[in-house]
């Protein structure tokens, strides 16, 4: 288990996308997931199932880190759409990332997932040729999922807006990424 940082907002966990997120050059801190959630059979089963779908990680001799993030994107004003960071096609910097829908409000527009070639990295949706987009889809139901092999593709999720003029729309995801530990012996 990785160490957390205490703050007036509770325990925070650091997340660093390295040079893969030009919007945040440093480690970003998010609320840590609770011990209760970490110990649920559902989350443990999802982690094991996701790991079993990876390739080349099982042969790694050092431990594999699994990052678990719960991300909720919200829109309560269509003049300020909800969006994920980075707001462009990107790669995450880990070998594999899995995305699982927890809940999507019925009044949300957008939240379309795009998978594109690596050359689309750091481009906005309108800058990417349709021939470079490999797949476009929308997750609608609990635990609908997708995965990316980071070195093979880039990915993006479109902005969220409200179907009606008032209220709040949201999309809540569990993101799981696997990455190698590194060891340097000199």
Steps between C-alpha positions, in 0.01 A plus 500: 500500500632843411526770761240773516532868584285644777323831444205692636296321229598154626751255359631573152678274252741634243468435128770596253449459125855619440525684171173347380281783630609846391222653715667376822878484517512382860342230707128561551339393826156339516293372790617151586251220462382358829628181659144367479495545121850357462386187680181434305482176308367688197804728474740213567329290230518790252872547572578132450288479185664811355849376584427167333413687180841667482793351316871506590436605862484147638860437396627807689716396798429802720163591650243664275327812631128535446363852514129534579332833440137597528432793270173688490455766232210739563317766302243732658528780243523438124718811473759306705496140371655228714820353360782267589863604511681511271236639268647342187598161363766369734689205637520438874858379533414158647505178297123443539200702612152357557191720529178377663177699512350528847211731419389739232216742573203466265512870403861505378607572144853423384743275680580324173820296506741517209797274430742629236846429370807621692558783250180664634659554842468859632245592233147624563216295354441750219869475401493122449414352161210257513726241335726516810216411736491126564184492709228725642255373764300602804491307826142490628459221756658407832848352450504537122871526437787547261876466518794654319853381449667837543784457252261400220230773509392838636158564652258782581158554658274780376361776720188448710202732478142501626211376292275749680583859592509433875625229731824312504639237267789271585701196401680299768777256406740261667835525325756228559851514366783255531863597487841352569702566810852608417815397668844650465799322647832676466 
